[in-house]
Amino acid sequence: MKSGKRPTGRQRKAMEWAGIRDTKEWLVVKSLQGELLIVHRMTGQTKEVPNE
């Protein structure tokens, strides 16, 4: 899987809105129109989050 990058301010707000509390523990792998694909730094768990 591709390496993730630190989320921008707008991406962090979208993650918080989706219920992710600690946004510093998640990295953005893909930023698509309408959704973010994120991966957890430690566990490698992936999630799809709606994006503005």
HTML snippet that shows the backbone in 3Dmol.js (N, CA, C, O; Angstrom):
<script src="https://3Dmol.org/build/3Dmol-min.js"></script>
<div id="view" style="width:600px;height:400px;position:relative"></div>
<script>
const pdb = `
ATOM      1  N   MET A   1       0.838  -1.176   0.000  1.00  0.00           N
ATOM      2  CA  MET A   1       0.000   0.000   0.000  1.00  0.00           C
ATOM      3  C   MET A   1       0.886   1.244   0.000  1.00  0.00           C
ATOM      4  O   MET A   1       1.981   1.243   0.562  1.00  0.00           O
ATOM      5  N   LYS A   2       0.401   2.285  -0.629  1.00  0.00           N
ATOM      6  CA  LYS A   2       1.142   3.536  -0.738  1.00  0.00           C
ATOM      7  C   LYS A   2       1.288   4.197   0.629  1.00  0.00           C
ATOM      8  O   LYS A   2       0.417   4.062   1.489  1.00  0.00           O
ATOM      9  N   SER A   3       2.392   4.909   0.823  1.00  0.00           N
ATOM     10  CA  SER A   3       2.624   5.605   2.090  1.00  0.00           C
ATOM     11  C   SER A   3       1.659   6.775   2.236  1.00  0.00           C
ATOM     12  O   SER A   3       1.344   7.454   1.259  1.00  0.00           O
ATOM     13  N   GLY A   4       1.195   7.004   3.450  1.00  0.00           N
ATOM     14  CA  GLY A   4       0.272   8.097   3.710  1.00  0.00           C
ATOM     15  C   GLY A   4       0.990   9.401   3.996  1.00  0.00           C
ATOM     16  O   GLY A   4       2.183   9.423   4.297  1.00  0.00           O
ATOM     17  N   LYS A   5       0.231  10.496   3.896  1.00  0.00           N
ATOM     18  CA  LYS A   5       0.762  11.822   4.196  1.00  0.00           C
ATOM     19  C   LYS A   5      -0.060  12.452   5.310  1.00  0.00           C
ATOM     20  O   LYS A   5      -1.196  12.051   5.563  1.00  0.00           O
ATOM     21  N   ARG A   6       0.530  13.446   5.973  1.00  0.00           N
ATOM     22  CA  ARG A   6      -0.179  14.145   7.040  1.00  0.00           C
ATOM     23  C   ARG A   6      -1.390  14.871   6.466  1.00  0.00           C
ATOM     24  O   ARG A   6      -1.295  15.478   5.399  1.00  0.00           O
ATOM     25  N   PRO A   7      -2.531  14.817   7.158  1.00  0.00           N
ATOM     26  CA  PRO A   7      -3.731  15.488   6.651  1.00  0.00           C
ATOM     27  C   PRO A   7      -3.646  17.008   6.776  1.00  0.00           C
ATOM     28  O   PRO A   7      -3.035  17.533   7.707  1.00  0.00           O
ATOM     29  N   THR A   8      -4.270  17.706   5.824  1.00  0.00           N
ATOM     30  CA  THR A   8      -4.362  19.164   5.877  1.00  0.00           C
ATOM     31  C   THR A   8      -5.435  19.555   6.888  1.00  0.00           C
ATOM     32  O   THR A   8      -6.132  18.690   7.420  1.00  0.00           O
ATOM     33  N   GLY A   9      -5.567  20.824   7.149  1.00  0.00           N
ATOM     34  CA  GLY A   9      -6.576  21.301   8.093  1.00  0.00           C
ATOM     35  C   GLY A   9      -7.984  20.933   7.669  1.00  0.00           C
ATOM     36  O   GLY A   9      -8.794  20.513   8.496  1.00  0.00           O
ATOM     37  N   ARG A  10      -8.278  21.085   6.402  1.00  0.00           N
ATOM     38  CA  ARG A  10      -9.612  20.752   5.886  1.00  0.00           C
ATOM     39  C   ARG A  10      -9.872  19.246   5.983  1.00  0.00           C
ATOM     40  O   ARG A  10     -10.986  18.827   6.301  1.00  0.00           O
ATOM     41  N   GLN A  11      -8.856  18.441   5.713  1.00  0.00           N
ATOM     42  CA  GLN A  11      -9.002  16.988   5.815  1.00  0.00           C
ATOM     43  C   GLN A  11      -9.191  16.568   7.270  1.00  0.00           C
ATOM     44  O   GLN A  11      -9.980  15.667   7.553  1.00  0.00           O
ATOM     45  N   ARG A  12      -8.470  17.216   8.204  1.00  0.00           N
ATOM     46  CA  ARG A  12      -8.642  16.911   9.632  1.00  0.00           C
ATOM     47  C   ARG A  12     -10.067  17.213  10.084  1.00  0.00           C
ATOM     48  O   ARG A  12     -10.646  16.441  10.848  1.00  0.00           O
ATOM     49  N   LYS A  13     -10.640  18.324   9.624  1.00  0.00           N
ATOM     50  CA  LYS A  13     -12.018  18.666   9.984  1.00  0.00           C
ATOM     51  C   LYS A  13     -12.993  17.624   9.459  1.00  0.00           C
ATOM     52  O   LYS A  13     -13.945  17.264  10.151  1.00  0.00           O
ATOM     53  N   ALA A  14     -12.765  17.137   8.242  1.00  0.00           N
ATOM     54  CA  ALA A  14     -13.620  16.095   7.675  1.00  0.00           C
ATOM     55  C   ALA A  14     -13.510  14.810   8.493  1.00  0.00           C
ATOM     56  O   ALA A  14     -14.510  14.122   8.698  1.00  0.00           O
ATOM     57  N   MET A  15     -12.311  14.481   8.959  1.00  0.00           N
ATOM     58  CA  MET A  15     -12.113  13.287   9.774  1.00  0.00           C
ATOM     59  C   MET A  15     -12.804  13.433  11.127  1.00  0.00           C
ATOM     60  O   MET A  15     -13.415  12.481  11.613  1.00  0.00           O
ATOM     61  N   GLU A  16     -12.715  14.609  11.739  1.00  0.00           N
ATOM     62  CA  GLU A  16     -13.391  14.854  13.015  1.00  0.00           C
ATOM     63  C   GLU A  16     -14.900  14.764  12.847  1.00  0.00           C
ATOM     64  O   GLU A  16     -15.590  14.218  13.708  1.00  0.00           O
ATOM     65  N   TRP A  17     -15.418  15.295  11.742  1.00  0.00           N
ATOM     66  CA  TRP A  17     -16.854  15.255  11.476  1.00  0.00           C
ATOM     67  C   TRP A  17     -17.327  13.810  11.325  1.00  0.00           C
ATOM     68  O   TRP A  17     -18.465  13.489  11.664  1.00  0.00           O
ATOM     69  N   ALA A  18     -16.454  12.942  10.817  1.00  0.00           N
ATOM     70  CA  ALA A  18     -16.788  11.532  10.626  1.00  0.00           C
ATOM     71  C   ALA A  18     -16.639  10.716  11.909  1.00  0.00           C
ATOM     72  O   ALA A  18     -16.957   9.527  11.923  1.00  0.00           O
ATOM     73  N   GLY A  19     -16.154  11.347  13.000  1.00  0.00           N
ATOM     74  CA  GLY A  19     -16.087  10.655  14.279  1.00  0.00           C
ATOM     75  C   GLY A  19     -14.704  10.181  14.690  1.00  0.00           C
ATOM     76  O   GLY A  19     -14.574   9.458  15.677  1.00  0.00           O
ATOM     77  N   ILE A  20     -13.673  10.567  13.963  1.00  0.00           N
ATOM     78  CA  ILE A  20     -12.309  10.181  14.333  1.00  0.00           C
ATOM     79  C   ILE A  20     -11.775  11.232  15.289  1.00  0.00           C
ATOM     80  O   ILE A  20     -11.629  12.398  14.922  1.00  0.00           O
ATOM     81  N   ARG A  21     -11.482  10.818  16.519  1.00  0.00           N
ATOM     82  CA  ARG A  21     -11.098  11.767  17.568  1.00  0.00           C
ATOM     83  C   ARG A  21      -9.667  12.252  17.429  1.00  0.00           C
ATOM     84  O   ARG A  21      -9.417  13.457  17.416  1.00  0.00           O
ATOM     85  N   ASP A  22      -8.726  11.325  17.326  1.00  0.00           N
ATOM     86  CA  ASP A  22      -7.312  11.695  17.298  1.00  0.00           C
ATOM     87  C   ASP A  22      -6.812  11.676  15.854  1.00  0.00           C
ATOM     88  O   ASP A  22      -6.348  10.647  15.364  1.00  0.00           O
ATOM     89  N   THR A  23      -6.910  12.812  15.185  1.00  0.00           N
ATOM     90  CA  THR A  23      -6.551  12.879  13.766  1.00  0.00           C
ATOM     91  C   THR A  23      -5.049  12.795  13.535  1.00  0.00           C
ATOM     92  O   THR A  23      -4.620  12.557  12.407  1.00  0.00           O
ATOM     93  N   LYS A  24      -4.241  12.983  14.571  1.00  0.00           N
ATOM     94  CA  LYS A  24      -2.786  12.904  14.412  1.00  0.00           C
ATOM     95  C   LYS A  24      -2.309  11.467  14.228  1.00  0.00           C
ATOM     96  O   LYS A  24      -1.188  11.243  13.773  1.00  0.00           O
ATOM     97  N   GLU A  25      -3.142  10.501  14.573  1.00  0.00           N
ATOM     98  CA  GLU A  25      -2.783   9.092  14.440  1.00  0.00           C
ATOM     99  C   GLU A  25      -3.122   8.528  13.058  1.00  0.00           C
ATOM    100  O   GLU A  25      -2.823   7.365  12.787  1.00  0.00           O
ATOM    101  N   TRP A  26      -3.738   9.323  12.178  1.00  0.00           N
ATOM    102  CA  TRP A  26      -4.178   8.852  10.868  1.00  0.00           C
ATOM    103  C   TRP A  26      -3.451   9.594   9.758  1.00  0.00           C
ATOM    104  O   TRP A  26      -3.161  10.784   9.886  1.00  0.00           O
ATOM    105  N   LEU A  27      -3.155   8.891   8.669  1.00  0.00           N
ATOM    106  CA  LEU A  27      -2.492   9.461   7.500  1.00  0.00           C
ATOM    107  C   LEU A  27      -3.403   9.308   6.279  1.00  0.00           C
ATOM    108  O   LEU A  27      -4.137   8.326   6.169  1.00  0.00           O
ATOM    109  N   VAL A  28      -3.356  10.271   5.375  1.00  0.00           N
ATOM    110  CA  VAL A  28      -4.187  10.250   4.174  1.00  0.00           C
ATOM    111  C   VAL A  28      -3.430   9.525   3.059  1.00  0.00           C
ATOM    112  O   VAL A  28      -2.324   9.916   2.684  1.00  0.00           O
ATOM    113  N   VAL A  29      -4.050   8.460   2.537  1.00  0.00           N
ATOM    114  CA  VAL A  29      -3.455   7.691   1.451  1.00  0.00           C
ATOM    115  C   VAL A  29      -3.962   8.220   0.110  1.00  0.00           C
ATOM    116  O   VAL A  29      -3.181   8.414  -0.822  1.00  0.00           O
ATOM    117  N   LYS A  30      -5.292   8.454   0.015  1.00  0.00           N
ATOM    118  CA  LYS A  30      -5.899   8.968  -1.206  1.00  0.00           C
ATOM    119  C   LYS A  30      -6.923  10.021  -0.846  1.00  0.00           C
ATOM    120  O   LYS A  30      -7.676   9.869   0.116  1.00  0.00           O
ATOM    121  N   SER A  31      -6.946  11.096  -1.627  1.00  0.00           N
ATOM    122  CA  SER A  31      -7.948  12.136  -1.457  1.00  0.00           C
ATOM    123  C   SER A  31      -8.750  12.212  -2.747  1.00  0.00           C
ATOM    124  O   SER A  31      -8.339  12.861  -3.709  1.00  0.00           O
ATOM    125  N   LEU A  32      -9.892  11.546  -2.756  1.00  0.00           N
ATOM    126  CA  LEU A  32     -10.751  11.510  -3.930  1.00  0.00           C
ATOM    127  C   LEU A  32     -11.875  12.529  -3.797  1.00  0.00           C
ATOM    128  O   LEU A  32     -12.105  13.076  -2.718  1.00  0.00           O
ATOM    129  N   GLN A  33     -12.569  12.778  -4.895  1.00  0.00           N
ATOM    130  CA  GLN A  33     -13.723  13.673  -4.868  1.00  0.00           C
ATOM    131  C   GLN A  33     -14.804  13.041  -3.987  1.00  0.00           C
ATOM    132  O   GLN A  33     -15.399  12.030  -4.361  1.00  0.00           O
ATOM    133  N   GLY A  34     -15.055  13.632  -2.829  1.00  0.00           N
ATOM    134  CA  GLY A  34     -16.120  13.144  -1.964  1.00  0.00           C
ATOM    135  C   GLY A  34     -15.700  12.166  -0.884  1.00  0.00           C
ATOM    136  O   GLY A  34     -16.515  11.847  -0.018  1.00  0.00           O
ATOM    137  N   GLU A  35     -14.458  11.670  -0.888  1.00  0.00           N
ATOM    138  CA  GLU A  35     -14.033  10.758   0.172  1.00  0.00           C
ATOM    139  C   GLU A  35     -12.518  10.772   0.358  1.00  0.00           C
ATOM    140  O   GLU A  35     -11.759  11.110  -0.551  1.00  0.00           O
ATOM    141  N   LEU A  36     -12.110  10.396   1.560  1.00  0.00           N
ATOM    142  CA  LEU A  36     -10.693  10.255   1.898  1.00  0.00           C
ATOM    143  C   LEU A  36     -10.433   8.802   2.253  1.00  0.00           C
ATOM    144  O   LEU A  36     -11.244   8.178   2.938  1.00  0.00           O
ATOM    145  N   LEU A  37      -9.331   8.264   1.803  1.00  0.00           N
ATOM    146  CA  LEU A  37      -8.885   6.943   2.224  1.00  0.00           C
ATOM    147  C   LEU A  37      -7.747   7.183   3.197  1.00  0.00           C
ATOM    148  O   LEU A  37      -6.706   7.727   2.828  1.00  0.00           O
ATOM    149  N   ILE A  38      -7.951   6.769   4.458  1.00  0.00           N
ATOM    150  CA  ILE A  38      -6.965   7.034   5.501  1.00  0.00           C
ATOM    151  C   ILE A  38      -6.476   5.724   6.109  1.00  0.00           C
ATOM    152  O   ILE A  38      -7.168   4.707   6.074  1.00  0.00           O
ATOM    153  N   VAL A  39      -5.265   5.771   6.667  1.00  0.00           N
ATOM    154  CA  VAL A  39      -4.666   4.589   7.288  1.00  0.00           C
ATOM    155  C   VAL A  39      -4.109   4.995   8.653  1.00  0.00           C
ATOM    156  O   VAL A  39      -3.552   6.082   8.805  1.00  0.00           O
ATOM    157  N   HIS A  40      -4.264   4.115   9.643  1.00  0.00           N
ATOM    158  CA  HIS A  40      -3.762   4.377  10.987  1.00  0.00           C
ATOM    159  C   HIS A  40      -2.254   4.173  11.013  1.00  0.00           C
ATOM    160  O   HIS A  40      -1.742   3.217  10.429  1.00  0.00           O
ATOM    161  N   ARG A  41      -1.544   5.068  11.689  1.00  0.00           N
ATOM    162  CA  ARG A  41      -0.073   5.022  11.735  1.00  0.00           C
ATOM    163  C   ARG A  41       0.463   3.725  12.330  1.00  0.00           C
ATOM    164  O   ARG A  41       1.410   3.146  11.798  1.00  0.00           O
ATOM    165  N   MET A  42      -0.128   3.271  13.415  1.00  0.00           N
ATOM    166  CA  MET A  42       0.420   2.132  14.156  1.00  0.00           C
ATOM    167  C   MET A  42      -0.145   0.790  13.701  1.00  0.00           C
ATOM    168  O   MET A  42       0.611  -0.160  13.498  1.00  0.00           O
ATOM    169  N   THR A  43      -1.462   0.700  13.540  1.00  0.00           N
ATOM    170  CA  THR A  43      -2.100  -0.587  13.278  1.00  0.00           C
ATOM    171  C   THR A  43      -2.219  -0.930  11.804  1.00  0.00           C
ATOM    172  O   THR A  43      -2.310  -2.106  11.452  1.00  0.00           O
ATOM    173  N   GLY A  44      -2.220   0.089  10.924  1.00  0.00           N
ATOM    174  CA  GLY A  44      -2.386  -0.161   9.502  1.00  0.00           C
ATOM    175  C   GLY A  44      -3.833  -0.291   9.071  1.00  0.00           C
ATOM    176  O   GLY A  44      -4.106  -0.574   7.905  1.00  0.00           O
ATOM    177  N   GLN A  45      -4.769  -0.088   9.995  1.00  0.00           N
ATOM    178  CA  GLN A  45      -6.197  -0.166   9.690  1.00  0.00           C
ATOM    179  C   GLN A  45      -6.568   0.949   8.710  1.00  0.00           C
ATOM    180  O   GLN A  45      -6.125   2.086   8.870  1.00  0.00           O
ATOM    181  N   THR A  46      -7.384   0.626   7.691  1.00  0.00           N
ATOM    182  CA  THR A  46      -7.799   1.632   6.716  1.00  0.00           C
ATOM    183  C   THR A  46      -9.277   1.953   6.884  1.00  0.00           C
ATOM    184  O   THR A  46     -10.063   1.109   7.315  1.00  0.00           O
ATOM    185  N   LYS A  47      -9.644   3.187   6.538  1.00  0.00           N
ATOM    186  CA  LYS A  47     -11.035   3.635   6.584  1.00  0.00           C
ATOM    187  C   LYS A  47     -11.293   4.562   5.416  1.00  0.00           C
ATOM    188  O   LYS A  47     -10.383   5.220   4.911  1.00  0.00           O
ATOM    189  N   GLU A  48     -12.558   4.605   4.989  1.00  0.00           N
ATOM    190  CA  GLU A  48     -13.002   5.584   4.005  1.00  0.00           C
ATOM    191  C   GLU A  48     -13.867   6.593   4.733  1.00  0.00           C
ATOM    192  O   GLU A  48     -14.813   6.224   5.430  1.00  0.00           O
ATOM    193  N   VAL A  49     -13.539   7.875   4.571  1.00  0.00           N
ATOM    194  CA  VAL A  49     -14.218   8.953   5.280  1.00  0.00           C
ATOM    195  C   VAL A  49     -14.813   9.903   4.252  1.00  0.00           C
ATOM    196  O   VAL A  49     -14.128  10.274   3.300  1.00  0.00           O
ATOM    197  N   PRO A  50     -16.090  10.314   4.418  1.00  0.00           N
ATOM    198  CA  PRO A  50     -16.657  11.302   3.487  1.00  0.00           C
ATOM    199  C   PRO A  50     -15.914  12.625   3.576  1.00  0.00           C
ATOM    200  O   PRO A  50     -15.538  13.067   4.661  1.00  0.00           O
ATOM    201  N   ASN A  51     -15.709  13.250   2.427  1.00  0.00           N
ATOM    202  CA  ASN A  51     -14.976  14.509   2.334  1.00  0.00           C
ATOM    203  C   ASN A  51     -15.913  15.567   1.761  1.00  0.00           C
ATOM    204  O   ASN A  51     -16.828  15.250   1.001  1.00  0.00           O
ATOM    205  N   GLU A  52     -15.684  16.807   2.125  1.00  0.00           N
ATOM    206  CA  GLU A  52     -16.539  17.896   1.651  1.00  0.00           C
ATOM    207  C   GLU A  52     -16.498  18.050   0.160  1.00  0.00           C
ATOM    208  O   GLU A  52     -17.167  18.925  -0.389  1.00  0.00           O
TER     209      GLU A  52
END
`;
const viewer = $3Dmol.createViewer("view");
viewer.addModel(pdb, "pdb");
viewer.setStyle({}, {cartoon: {color: "spectrum"}});
viewer.zoomTo();
viewer.render();
</script>
